[in-house]
Amino acid sequence: MACNAYGSVIKGEVAGYKHGWIPMSPALMVVKAGGDMIKIPIDQRQVKFIQKEYHVGDIVELEYDGCWHIMSRLAPEESKIQNFLHNTY
């Protein structure tokens, strides 16, 4: 069973995505954590970007702060903005 304690972090497997029929309603990312299926609301405009980063079957970290959120992956060291600033202008 997934923990619902405030500030808890768990790992789960992306089971799929559900899109609503109403354009302004949120889509859902369904994550299997333990024996539970956790539904995480996603803005419809962000679904294609999230699906590119988190494929079905990928392991994701979730954080609970009253509702579940996806914890974003950190950018690799070579893509840090500070490395590009001196060559920008």
Secondary structure, DSSP 8 states (H G I E B T S, - for coil): -----TT-EEEEEEEEEE--SSTTS-EEEEEEETTEEEEEEE-GGGHHHHHHHS-TT-EEEEEESSSEEE------GGG-THHHHTTT-
